[in-house]
């Protein structure tokens, strides 16, 4: 499952949330520190693991 990174616009707390893509589309993410719903998703990198070796 993908990891989504957010920053709270209320307290500037950065946090990550792991959920499926379908959950991400309908999820209402709140800051775990101050419970504010004013959060902004951050651009993050990702890594892909495959079973083939090149």
N, C-alpha and C positions, 0 to 999 in steps of 0.2 A: 504494500500500500504506500502511496505517496506521502511525503512529509511536507506540510505547508508551514511556512514561516510567516509570522505576523509581528507587528509592533503596535502597541496600544498608543492611541493619540492622546489619551488622558494622562497616563503616568510614564510613557516612553518605555514600558517593559517589553522586551523582546521574548517571544516564546514560539514553540513549534507545536503543531497539531498533526497527528497521523489519522487519516481517514480515507476512505475510498473516494474515487472521483465523483461518483453519484452522491455521496454524502456531502462532498465539498460544494456541489452546486446548490444544495438546499440548506446547508448548515448556517446557523447564526452563531458565529464565533464570539466569545466574550473573553476578556482579559482574565487570566487566573489570579492575578494579583489584586486588581481593584474592581473586577466584575463589569467594567465598562464594555459596551458593545461597539464603541468607536475604535475599531481596529482596522489596520491597513495591511494587506498581504504584501510581503516583500518578495523581490525577485531572488530566487535561490538557484544554486547549481544542483545537478543531480548526477548520479553515477549508475551505470548499467552493468550488471554482472551477467555474463553468459557462460554457458558450459563449454563452448568451443575455445580452443587455444589457437592463437594466430602466430 
